[in-house]
Amino acid sequence: MRIQVLVAAVEENVVMLSEHMNLSTEAIICNQCREYSYQEYVHRGRKVRAFSFAERGVGLNRNNALMRADTELCAFADEDIVYDDDYEEKILREFERNPQADVLMFNVQATEHRRTYENIRHKRVRWYNYGRYPTYSMCARVDRLHRANVSFSLLFGGGAKYSNGEDSLFIHDCLKKGLRIYAVPVSIGHERKRSEDEESTWFKGYNEKFFYDRGVLYHFLYGVMARPFALLFLLRKRRRMCREIPLLSCYRLMKKGIREQ
């Protein structure tokens, strides 16, 4: 089986990026910048296709890569992911061990403030535990995604109207379409630590917009259960997220986001 890494990038040197990410498989790089261009080159004996688009929005960027994927397997990535030397071998081995799986969630070590999960055992991903996984942990069978007709939301994520959440919505839609998702305790890479002058494309602090946008996201994820899940989320994260805005005010903002959809 062949693997393509589908990279979402912003204003990157698409030729240097393969080296920075330690890519050793085929790849499709979709780079959001000021004008359209296309490059194709070989890196470590594997073909890399790089598309540059004068567009914004991480969901649109990932869709541009996914619609062009033509290998058996794909791995979703951000520009700041650095893969282990043997990541290809690990991914292939786990899909061989899990022939029933359409999607596998791997461990990718994130920087401390972005860490949301760690797979310590093999388990099925269900509707009640899927919200912790970022897109860059995900590898999938390409034909299963294409046949299920799933895509990333254009409303959520960096460069979109609402902040993060396109990853959870994508996994939600995969589960809704009946795709089988498993988490495996296998690490394939890590997130490169950002320098102090690098800003996140979406995170501007735990401000009013953050909690309102989170409420909008919960409306789409949980429907009638959005409010209790919002309260549970805040109770779990209150020490880190509710320092500047009191917990009850955060909850009101999330309810406003839920209600106004």
C-alpha positions as CSV (number, residue, x, y, z in Angstrom):
1,M,0.0,0.0,0.0
2,R,1.1,3.5,-0.8
3,I,0.8,6.4,1.6
4,Q,0.4,10.1,0.9
5,V,0.9,12.8,3.5
6,L,-1.7,15.5,3.0
7,V,-0.1,18.7,4.3
8,A,-2.0,21.9,5.2
9,A,0.4,24.8,5.0
10,V,0.4,28.6,5.0
11,E,3.0,30.8,3.3
12,E,5.6,28.0,3.3
13,N,8.5,27.2,1.0
14,V,6.9,24.0,-0.4
15,V,10.3,22.5,-1.5
16,M,12.0,23.0,1.9
17,L,8.9,21.8,3.8
18,S,9.4,18.1,2.8
19,E,12.8,18.2,4.5
20,H,11.6,20.1,7.6
21,M,8.8,17.6,8.1
22,N,11.1,14.6,7.5
23,L,8.8,13.2,4.8
24,S,9.8,9.9,3.2
25,T,6.5,9.0,1.5
26,E,4.5,10.6,-1.3
27,A,2.9,13.9,-0.3
28,I,0.4,16.5,-1.4
29,I,1.1,19.9,0.0
30,C,-1.6,22.6,-0.2
31,N,-0.1,25.9,0.6
32,Q,-2.2,29.0,1.2
33,C,-0.5,32.1,-0.1
34,R,-1.0,35.1,-2.4
35,E,-1.2,33.5,-5.8
36,Y,-1.8,30.2,-7.5
37,S,1.1,27.9,-8.5
38,Y,1.9,24.2,-8.9
39,Q,5.2,22.4,-8.4
40,E,6.1,18.7,-8.6
41,Y,9.3,17.3,-7.4
42,V,10.9,14.1,-6.0
43,H,12.0,14.0,-2.3
44,R,13.9,10.9,-1.1
45,G,12.7,9.0,-4.2
46,R,9.0,9.8,-3.7
47,K,6.8,12.2,-5.6
48,V,5.6,15.4,-3.9
49,R,2.9,17.5,-5.5
50,A,2.6,21.1,-4.2
51,F,-0.4,23.3,-4.9
52,S,-0.4,27.0,-3.8
53,F,-3.8,28.7,-3.5
54,A,-4.7,32.3,-3.0
55,E,-7.3,31.2,-0.4
56,R,-7.9,31.1,3.3
57,G,-9.4,28.5,5.6
58,V,-7.8,25.3,6.9
59,G,-10.9,23.2,6.1
60,L,-10.8,24.3,2.4
61,N,-7.0,23.6,2.4
62,R,-7.5,20.1,3.7
63,N,-10.3,19.4,1.2
64,N,-8.1,20.6,-1.7
65,A,-5.6,17.9,-0.7
66,L,-8.1,15.1,0.1
67,M,-9.9,15.4,-3.2
68,R,-6.5,14.9,-5.0
69,A,-5.4,11.9,-2.9
70,D,-4.9,8.9,-5.1
71,T,-3.1,6.3,-2.9
72,E,-4.5,3.6,-0.7
73,L,-3.7,5.4,2.6
74,C,-3.3,9.0,3.6
75,A,-2.0,10.8,6.7
76,F,-3.3,14.3,7.5
77,A,-0.6,16.8,8.6
78,D,0.1,20.4,9.5
79,E,3.2,22.2,8.4
80,D,4.7,22.0,11.9
81,I,4.6,18.2,12.2
82,V,7.9,16.3,12.1
83,Y,7.6,12.6,11.3
84,D,9.7,9.8,12.8
85,D,12.2,8.1,10.4
86,D,10.1,5.0,10.4
87,Y,6.6,6.5,10.3
88,E,5.8,4.8,6.9
89,E,6.6,1.4,8.3
90,K,4.5,2.0,11.5
91,I,1.4,3.2,9.6
92,L,1.5,0.3,7.1
93,R,2.0,-2.2,10.0
94,E,-1.0,-0.9,11.9
95,F,-3.3,-1.0,9.0
96,E,-2.3,-4.5,8.3
97,R,-3.0,-5.4,11.9
98,N,-6.4,-3.6,11.7
99,P,-8.0,-4.6,8.4
100,Q,-11.4,-3.7,9.8
101,A,-10.3,-0.1,10.4
102,D,-11.2,2.8,8.0
103,V,-9.4,5.4,10.1
104,L,-6.6,5.0,12.7
105,M,-5.6,7.6,15.3
106,F,-1.9,7.6,16.0
107,N,0.1,9.4,18.7
108,V,1.7,12.6,17.5
109,Q,3.4,14.4,20.4
110,A,2.1,18.0,20.6
111,T,3.5,21.0,22.5
112,E,2.3,21.1,26.1
113,H,-0.4,23.8,25.7
114,R,-2.0,21.9,22.7
115,R,-1.8,18.4,24.2
116,T,-5.3,16.9,24.2
117,Y,-4.8,13.1,24.1
118,E,-2.5,10.2,24.4
119,N,-3.3,6.7,23.2
120,I,-2.1,4.2,25.8
121,R,-4.1,1.2,24.4
122,H,-5.9,0.0,21.3
123,K,-9.5,1.1,21.4
124,R,-12.5,1.9,19.3
125,V,-13.3,5.6,18.8
126,R,-16.9,6.4,19.5
127,W,-19.2,9.4,19.6
128,Y,-18.4,10.0,23.3
129,N,-14.6,10.1,23.0
130,Y,-13.8,11.4,19.5
131,G,-13.5,15.2,20.4
132,R,-10.0,15.0,21.7
133,Y,-8.2,14.0,18.5
134,P,-6.6,16.5,16.2
135,T,-6.5,16.1,12.4
136,Y,-2.7,15.4,12.4
137,S,-3.2,12.2,14.4
138,M,-5.4,10.7,11.7
139,C,-4.5,8.3,8.9
140,A,-7.2,6.8,6.7
141,R,-8.0,4.5,3.8
142,V,-8.5,7.0,1.0
143,D,-11.2,5.1,-0.9
144,R,-13.3,4.8,2.3
145,L,-13.2,8.6,2.8
146,H,-14.1,9.3,-0.8
147,R,-16.9,6.8,-0.9
148,A,-18.3,8.2,2.3
149,N,-18.2,11.6,0.7
150,V,-16.9,13.3,3.9
151,S,-15.1,16.7,3.9
152,F,-13.9,19.3,6.3
153,S,-16.1,22.2,7.3
154,L,-15.5,25.6,5.8
155,L,-16.9,27.4,8.8
156,F,-14.4,26.2,11.4
157,G,-10.6,26.4,11.9
158,G,-7.8,28.8,11.2
159,G,-8.8,31.4,8.5
160,A,-12.6,30.6,8.8
161,K,-15.5,32.4,10.5
162,Y,-15.3,30.3,13.7
163,S,-12.0,29.2,15.3
164,N,-11.0,25.6,15.8
165,G,-13.2,22.5,15.5
166,E,-13.0,21.4,11.9
167,D,-11.2,18.2,13.1
168,S,-13.9,17.2,15.5
169,L,-16.6,17.9,12.9
170,F,-14.8,15.7,10.4
171,I,-14.5,12.8,12.8
172,H,-18.1,13.3,13.8
173,D,-19.1,13.0,10.1
174,C,-16.9,9.9,9.6
175,L,-18.7,8.2,12.5
176,K,-22.1,9.3,11.2
177,K,-21.3,7.7,7.8
178,G,-20.4,4.5,9.6
179,L,-16.7,4.5,9.2
180,R,-14.8,2.4,11.8
181,I,-12.2,4.4,13.7
182,Y,-9.6,3.0,16.1
183,A,-6.9,4.6,18.3
184,V,-3.6,2.8,18.4
185,P,-0.8,3.4,21.0
186,V,1.8,4.0,18.3
187,S,3.8,7.3,17.9
188,I,4.6,8.5,14.4
189,G,6.0,12.0,15.0
190,H,5.9,15.2,17.0
191,E,4.8,18.8,16.7
192,R,7.7,21.3,16.1
193,K,7.8,23.9,18.9
194,R,6.9,27.3,17.7
195,S,9.2,30.2,18.2
196,E,8.0,33.1,20.4
197,D,7.3,35.4,17.5
198,E,5.1,32.8,15.6
199,E,1.4,33.3,16.1
200,S,-1.3,30.6,16.0
201,T,-3.6,31.0,12.9
202,W,-6.7,30.8,15.2
203,F,-5.8,30.9,18.9
204,K,-5.9,34.4,20.4
205,G,-6.4,33.5,24.0
206,Y,-9.4,32.4,26.0
207,N,-11.5,35.4,25.1
208,E,-15.2,36.0,24.5
209,K,-14.9,34.9,20.8
210,F,-13.2,31.6,21.9
211,F,-16.1,30.6,24.1
212,Y,-18.8,31.8,21.7
213,D,-17.2,29.9,18.8
214,R,-17.0,26.8,21.0
215,G,-20.7,27.1,21.7
216,V,-21.4,27.2,17.9
217,L,-19.2,24.1,17.5
218,Y,-21.0,22.2,20.2
219,H,-24.4,23.0,18.6
220,F,-23.2,21.1,15.5
221,L,-21.5,18.3,17.4
222,Y,-24.0,17.5,20.1
223,G,-27.4,19.0,19.1
224,V,-29.8,18.9,22.1
225,M,-27.0,17.7,24.3
226,A,-24.8,20.8,23.6
227,R,-25.5,22.7,26.8
228,P,-24.7,19.9,29.3
229,F,-21.5,19.0,27.2
230,A,-20.5,22.7,27.3
231,L,-20.9,22.8,31.1
232,L,-18.9,19.6,31.5
233,F,-16.2,21.0,29.2
234,L,-15.9,24.2,31.3
235,L,-15.8,22.3,34.6
236,R,-13.0,20.1,33.3
237,K,-11.0,23.0,31.9
238,R,-11.8,25.8,34.3
239,R,-8.4,26.1,35.9
240,R,-6.7,26.8,32.6
241,M,-9.5,28.5,30.5
242,C,-11.5,30.5,33.0
243,R,-8.8,32.7,34.6
244,E,-9.7,35.9,32.8
245,I,-13.5,35.3,32.3
246,P,-15.5,33.7,35.2
247,L,-16.8,30.2,34.6
248,L,-20.5,31.3,34.6
249,S,-19.7,34.0,32.0
250,C,-17.9,31.5,29.9
251,Y,-21.0,29.3,30.0
252,R,-23.3,32.1,29.0
253,L,-21.1,32.8,26.0
254,M,-21.1,29.2,25.0
255,K,-24.9,29.1,25.4
256,K,-25.2,32.2,23.3
257,G,-23.2,30.4,20.5
258,I,-25.4,27.3,20.8
259,R,-28.6,29.3,20.8
260,E,-27.9,31.6,17.9
261,Q,-27.5,28.9,15.3
